[in-house]
Amino acid sequence: MTDVDGRPGWAARSVRAVVRAATRCGPRRREGQPRGSAALGGRGTRARRRVAPLLLTTLAGAMAVLPGTARTEPAPAAVVEELAVGEVAATPPPPLFLGVAQVVVRPGARTESAGTRGPRLLAVEAGLLAVRTGGPGRVVRSPGGGGWGGPEEIVAETDLVLGPGDRLILETGALRTVSNDGARPAVYLDAALFPAGPEPVAAAFTTEEGVSFQLLTGVVAESVPPGPVAFALVRVRVPPGGALPAAPRAGPAVAYVESGSLALTATAGVVRFGRAAAPAPSSTAGPLRPVAIGEGATVSAGSSLFLATGAAATAGNARDVPASLLMVEVRPDDGGSTPTAGNASGMP
């Protein structure tokens, strides 16, 4: 298996009609009364302040059912699930590679890992994964629906079996072997941060032992906070009509769209995106291209998005199906590095 650093391992007209109909149902203007002063339908200021509840209820119902009508309620919030978070006291000098891969270990397969020259985050999605660590780290167990278990410190040469929902947070070069003694394939996400080398990271391969590596997204970041920082792997789910906030980022982030699509508009800094290379699951995006400030783009399944330090963009889900994306980010360390089951505040 080759690691992520290239070495072995890793409707408005209808509404107006409703208003006119409701207006005709209101009290008629008395003889001699000025136009515009009737209780309903007039143009005077007092009339607007005395709109009948019937009209309000009718309008609300119409706007709720008419497609394309602007909604007044706030957009549904995105839900962020922190899969794994590692603490980095001091980041290496940039440029740094930042990315996430999906790795599949077939039953009976075993491979050596040369490790990486930076932190690494593993999140098991399916099956049972056996690993031997080569240095200190932490494991966070998932008790299976009852919330996250507390972090457990581990030392070098520790043998672990990780199941779905378990997360392994490793320091530099802290993974020796990966194997699968179960009857089902083990699938895990492998996020890494390390100094960029002269050669690009391999996009996909399968070893003779039966380990498949697929780089979902990766980018070289030229600016990274000096530290201490948090290195995080998160999954963001955006419901139909939902949106992500557009605050400038305090550190770089790269995201991979797992499903659905988002309408993206760059608002500040360096923003890049790449479309899916093929309409297939886990397809790696093509080359990332810049998105000019104010420019829009549709980021669909299989596409990648990069926001440099200081960059900002709006992203909304205009479809009728949820959108899901994986994101790897570097951010100033706030002292909280234990994964959480989710929150509704939007992007972290």
TILODREN-771205 format. One record per residue (C-alpha): x, y, z. Coordinates in steps of 0.02 Angstrom, whole numbers, plus 50000, padded with zeros to 5 digits. Example, Ala and Ser with C-alpha at 12.3 -4.5 7.8 and 13.67 -1.06 7.14 Angstrom:
<pts>
PT     X     Y     Z
PT 50615 49775 50390
PT 50684 49947 50357
</pts>
This chain:
<pts>
PT     X     Y     Z
PT 50000 50000 50000
PT 50064 50171 49959
PT 50034 50309 50086
PT 49958 50478 50049
PT 50131 50552 50031
PT 50173 50429 49892
PT 50263 50299 49998
PT 50196 50127 50046
PT 50055 50144 50175
PT 49913 50270 50157
PT 47772 51590 49607
PT 47728 51785 49625
PT 47582 51806 49506
PT 47474 51679 49599
PT 47509 51767 49762
PT 47445 51932 49692
PT 47286 51841 49641
PT 47263 51780 49818
PT 47285 51958 49882
PT 47154 52025 49760
PT 47031 51887 49808
PT 47055 51919 49993
PT 47036 52106 49964
PT 46869 52083 49878
PT 46809 51986 50030
PT 46844 52134 50146
PT 46726 52277 50196
PT 46674 52393 50055
PT 46718 52576 50056
PT 46575 52681 50125
PT 46503 52822 50019
PT 46608 52975 50045
PT 46751 52881 50119
PT 46917 52921 50034
PT 46994 52787 49926
PT 47133 52692 50005
PT 47059 52695 50182
PT 46959 52533 50181
PT 47008 52406 50313
PT 47070 52285 50182
PT 47148 52315 50012
PT 47172 52503 50026
PT 47334 52589 49992
PT 47337 52698 50148
PT 47461 52671 50287
PT 47326 52631 50415
PT 47254 52497 50302
PT 47422 52411 50287
PT 47436 52409 50476
PT 47264 52326 50494
PT 47283 52179 50376
PT 47160 52044 50429
PT 47223 51878 50497
PT 47127 51791 50357
PT 47235 51875 50226
PT 47395 51834 50318
PT 47344 51653 50338
PT 47295 51638 50155
PT 47458 51717 50097
PT 47562 51606 50208
PT 47476 51452 50142
PT 47500 51507 49962
PT 47684 51543 49986
PT 47710 51376 50069
PT 47642 51276 49923
PT 47688 51378 49770
PT 47854 51323 49695
PT 47980 51461 49668
PT 47903 51576 49798
PT 48027 51662 49913
PT 48025 51594 50089
PT 48037 51704 50242
PT 48093 51571 50366
PT 48280 51546 50393
PT 48371 51418 50289
PT 48398 51248 50372
PT 48567 51236 50455
PT 48703 51120 50397
PT 48751 50981 50518
PT 48936 50957 50551
PT 49004 50792 50618
PT 49184 50798 50674
PT 49253 50627 50633
PT 49427 50652 50704
PT 49531 50798 50769
PT 49716 50798 50806
PT 49822 50928 50893
PT 49980 50994 50809
PT 50094 51097 50921
PT 50192 51171 50775
PT 50160 51146 50590
PT 50305 51111 50473
PT 50353 51252 50354
PT 50234 51263 50205
PT 50197 51211 50073
PT 50101 51068 50152
PT 49996 50932 50071
PT 49820 50920 50143
PT 49702 50781 50088
PT 49595 50629 50122
PT 49588 50457 50042
PT 49471 50309 50052
PT 49558 50144 50084
PT 49481 49970 50065
PT 49567 49820 50145
PT 49503 49654 50082
PT 49479 49506 50199
PT 49647 49424 50236
PT 49748 49570 50169
PT 49895 49644 50263
PT 50017 49782 50216
PT 50163 49876 50288
PT 50152 50064 50312
PT 50299 50182 50303
PT 50200 50318 50390
PT 50195 50502 50349
PT 50296 50652 50403
PT 50148 50733 50488
PT 49986 50695 50581
PT 49863 50567 50517
PT 49679 50535 50552
PT 49593 50368 50521
PT 49403 50348 50528
PT 49333 50172 50503
PT 49174 50168 50399
PT 49145 49980 50382
PT 49218 49813 50433
PT 49357 49777 50559
PT 49528 49854 50536
PT 49682 49791 50630
PT 49828 49911 50648
PT 49995 49917 50738
PT 50053 50089 50789
PT 50231 50150 50775
PT 50216 50293 50897
PT 50099 50381 51018
PT 49922 50431 50976
PT 49742 50419 51032
PT 49596 50308 50990
PT 49415 50365 51006
PT 49289 50225 51014
PT 49109 50236 50957
PT 48992 50140 51074
PT 48868 50117 50932
PT 48739 50254 50942
PT 48762 50308 51123
PT 48880 50452 51085
PT 49069 50457 51074
PT 49179 50363 51196
PT 49319 50456 51282
PT 49491 50464 51200
PT 49612 50327 51248
PT 49799 50364 51244
PT 49907 50234 51157
PT 50094 50207 51143
PT 50210 50136 51011
PT 50192 49956 50956
PT 50009 49947 51010
PT 49898 49823 50919
PT 49720 49884 50893
PT 49562 49821 50810
PT 49451 49964 50752
PT 49268 49946 50705
PT 49141 50060 50619
PT 49138 50230 50703
PT 49309 50211 50785
PT 49440 50346 50753
PT 49628 50338 50766
PT 49728 50499 50787
PT 49912 50476 50751
PT 50069 50580 50762
PT 50210 50582 50635
PT 50254 50411 50567
PT 50145 50322 50692
PT 50072 50180 50588
PT 50165 50019 50550
PT 50043 49890 50481
PT 49863 49879 50421
PT 49769 49714 50404
PT 49597 49636 50398
PT 49562 49470 50485
PT 49373 49486 50463
PT 49254 49415 50335
PT 49205 49583 50260
PT 49309 49720 50178
PT 49368 49854 50298
PT 49341 50031 50235
PT 49418 50183 50315
PT 49455 50366 50280
PT 49636 50418 50293
PT 49673 50604 50311
PT 49851 50670 50315
PT 49952 50831 50330
PT 50135 50830 50281
PT 50268 50931 50188
PT 50236 50930 50001
PT 50363 50835 49899
PT 50421 50856 49719
PT 50312 50713 49657
PT 50121 50718 49656
PT 50025 50600 49770
PT 49961 50444 49681
PT 49776 50459 49641
PT 49730 50274 49649
PT 49808 50101 49655
PT 49782 49925 49722
PT 49921 49822 49801
PT 49953 49638 49771
PT 49899 49605 49950
PT 49724 49671 49915
PT 49728 49849 49981
PT 49647 49982 49871
PT 49689 50167 49890
PT 49583 50307 49815
PT 49633 50488 49842
PT 49468 50582 49859
PT 49543 50756 49866
PT 49708 50837 49904
PT 49792 51004 49883
PT 49955 51092 49924
PT 49925 51237 50044
PT 50049 51381 50036
PT 49992 51464 50198
PT 49956 51372 50360
PT 49939 51441 50538
PT 50103 51414 50632
PT 50028 51322 50779
PT 49964 51262 50889
PT 49829 51205 50768
PT 49692 51075 50755
PT 49698 50956 50608
PT 49520 50894 50578
PT 49420 50776 50469
PT 49235 50822 50466
PT 49079 50770 50371
PT 48955 50910 50329
PT 48774 50872 50282
PT 48676 51013 50199
PT 48486 50985 50191
PT 48379 51044 50045
PT 48369 51233 50054
PT 48514 51237 50175
PT 48672 51340 50162
PT 48846 51355 50234
PT 48905 51517 50316
PT 49033 51625 50228
PT 49152 51681 50365
PT 49336 51696 50311
PT 49437 51543 50356
PT 49572 51548 50489
PT 49663 51406 50402
PT 49658 51307 50240
PT 49525 51176 50202
PT 49492 51055 50061
PT 49323 50970 50035
PT 49259 50823 49933
PT 49074 50815 49884
PT 49011 50640 49923
PT 48832 50665 49860
PT 48713 50801 49802
PT 48773 50970 49741
PT 48800 51147 49804
PT 48791 51317 49719
PT 48955 51402 49761
PT 49000 51587 49755
PT 49173 51649 49804
PT 49169 51803 49915
PT 49349 51826 49973
PT 49525 51759 49955
PT 49587 51609 49856
PT 49449 51485 49813
PT 49474 51341 49691
PT 49365 51197 49633
PT 49376 51047 49519
PT 49238 50947 49439
PT 49223 50758 49452
PT 49335 50668 49329
PT 49202 50532 49303
PT 49020 50506 49354
PT 49066 50365 49473
PT 49071 50345 49663
PT 49235 50400 49742
PT 49293 50478 49579
PT 49438 50597 49603
PT 49408 50776 49544
PT 49506 50849 49401
PT 49629 50994 49418
PT 49572 51134 49533
PT 49542 51301 49447
PT 49524 51473 49528
PT 49352 51545 49561
PT 49350 51735 49544
PT 49268 51840 49679
PT 49082 51850 49641
PT 49092 51705 49518
PT 48975 51558 49540
PT 49001 51372 49511
PT 48904 51212 49540
PT 49000 51089 49646
PT 48925 50916 49619
PT 48963 50740 49681
PT 49144 50694 49651
PT 49201 50874 49644
PT 49329 50957 49757
PT 49337 51129 49837
PT 49486 51218 49914
PT 49482 51374 50024
PT 49649 51450 50071
PT 49682 51541 50234
PT 49576 51700 50232
PT 49461 51636 50094
PT 49271 51636 50104
PT 49128 51572 49996
PT 48941 51546 50008
PT 48871 51375 49966
PT 48686 51332 49959
PT 48588 51175 49920
PT 48452 51221 49795
PT 48408 51039 49759
PT 48274 50932 49841
PT 48400 50805 49906
PT 48532 50827 50042
PT 48713 50859 50001
PT 48858 50781 50094
PT 49042 50825 50092
PT 49201 50773 50179
PT 49318 50912 50233
PT 49496 50912 50295
PT 49549 51073 50379
PT 49685 51157 50479
PT 49621 51283 50606
PT 49684 51370 50763
PT 49673 51250 50909
PT 49531 51296 51027
PT 49578 51162 51151
PT 49438 51044 51101
PT 49502 50894 51006
PT 49376 50757 51047
PT 49257 50716 50903
PT 49077 50766 50929
PT 48924 50675 50864
PT 48867 50829 50768
PT 48808 51008 50780
PT 48691 51122 50685
PT 48796 51279 50679
PT 48862 51258 50503
PT 49043 51246 50453
PT 49164 51241 50599
</pts>
